[in-house]
Structure formats: C-alpha cells, structure tokens
C-alpha cells in the first residue's frame, strides 16, 4: 500500500511554460533539478509531466520512463506520480495505455476524463483493476463536489475499487480568473461524508490563494499539492522565485 506524503510538488503542469515563469521546468533535466530542490524543501512526492521537444505536454511512455529513471538516481526517496491529463488531446484509451506501458508507482487520473460517459465504465473498471493488481496507486482527480458524489456511485457499482481510495480535490480551476478560496473546500469534504470508505485526500489550489487554501486543507486533515502547475504566487502576492520556495512555504505550515 502506497501512502502519499504530506506535500507533493506539481512543478510544471501541462499548459504553462517559460513565458509564464523562467524557472518553470520543461525538460527532463530541469524537472530533475527542480525535484531535488523541492525534496530538500519538504516535498515527499512529485506530480510529473513530460514535454516533447517543442515543450508541449505529451503522454509518452518512453519519456516517462526516462524521467522516472533519472529521478530514481537523483532523489531516490521521492515518490513519482505520473499524470494522464488529456488537455483535450488524448482519449481515455490513450490515457490507459500509457499507464499500462509505464507501470508507474503512482498515477493521477481525472474522473471526468477517464469516464466521460457511461460507455467507458467497463473499460475503466478493467483499468482500475489492472492498477490494483500491479500496485499502481491511483489518485482520482475531482474538480467539484458533484464529482465526489459520482465517485461514490462508481464505488458502489464496483467500477472503482474501494481499497486504498485516494482523491485530489482541485479548487479554483473553473472559478472566475482561476482563483481558489479556502471556503471552497467545505463542499468537497461534505460530499465525501457520503462515500462508502474514508479516502486519503489531497488538495491543490489555483491562483493567489494557494497558501491559504492548502493551510486550510492541512488543518482539516488533508494533504497538499503545491507548485507552478497551479500557482506562481506566495501568500503575500509576490511572484515565487521557484517551486522550492513554494514547497518550503507549505512545509512551514502546521496541520
């Protein structure tokens, strides 16, 4: 059983690039360098994206394997979670295929992307079963409280296995100007009381309120995902120098 650490860093994501921040890692070498600094600052895991030669987000098994191998050499105690983010380009079949090929220790999967319609439920059920059999820790990404309730229905029907249930609540992704608010967390945690099992839960937060939202999550017993994928700003509104600065700020908080 894999237990996610208190703090995970998400250093780049699928959309931002050097134009948004020169310290945002794009290459594998930059991502590894960032991971080393963030581990020293207090992040026990990295949410990993890979980019092609033009800097575009890709679901590429070979690049993922290269990144995982480099991270294992540079920072062997840091957990690596790959993403299946679709960014409007990848189908559920392609998302499942990259996980099957890479067989990572951990993966994040957006519920709305993996099961966008009823017709995907059987394929998704087989995918989740394969992950469980291969000890791949799946974190289910949820963007609104209604998706927490949908997760409960999928658990009840056996599409998603209840063992070691792990979720990520995403705050602010679809809010005005992509700005999160600590008050948004209440809807997710309230909806989670209806789940048949108590999940391990983590929060990420878009915008300038990232620190305040993650502080609220830690106080409520959750875990925190921090980094330039979601926010570039410190609590005082200043632009962070790098991902490690953001990790250190969250590591300094007490849950």
Protein Blocks (a to p, Z undefined) as FASTA:
>chain_A
ZZddfbdcdfkbmmbcfklomklcfblmlmmmmmmmmmmnopabdcdddddfkopacddf
klmmmmmmmmmmmmmmbccdddfbfklmacfklmmmmmmmnopabdcddfklmmmbfklm
mmmmmmmmmmmmnopacddddfbfklmmmmmmmmmnomacfehpacdddehklgghiiac
fklmmmmmmmmmmpmbdcddddddedjklmmmmmmmmmnopacdedjkloccdfkopacf
blklmmmmmmmpcZZ
